[in-house]
C-alpha cells in the first residue's frame, strides 16, 4: 500500500499526519493489534535462566560465556525436538552421524 504511485505522490504534497490518516491508518491499526495481542509471560525466560544456572554451576564455573551460550542453545533445541516428536509433528529424522556421506 505504501508503494502505490498515489501514496508516493501524496507523501510529497500532504502533511505527514494527513498522509498517515489516508494511507497508513489501517496498517498501523493492524500492527498495533498484533503487537498488543501478544501474551506477556516470563515463563520462557525463567526456563532459559534455569538452563543457564544448570549449565554454569559450581562444578562448571570455568566455562567461557560463548561455551555456556552454545550449550544452552543446544539444550533448548534438543528440548524443542523432543516436544515436536512427542506431539507427532515430525516423521523424518536426519542422521547427523553420517554428515551426508555415502562413502561407507
Secondary structure, 3 states (H helix, E strand, C coil): CCCCHHHHHHHHHCCHHHHHHHHHHHHHHHHHHHHHCCCCCCHHHHHHHHHHHHHCCCCCCCCCHHHHHHHHHHHHHHHHHHHHHHHCCCCCCCCCCCCCCCCC
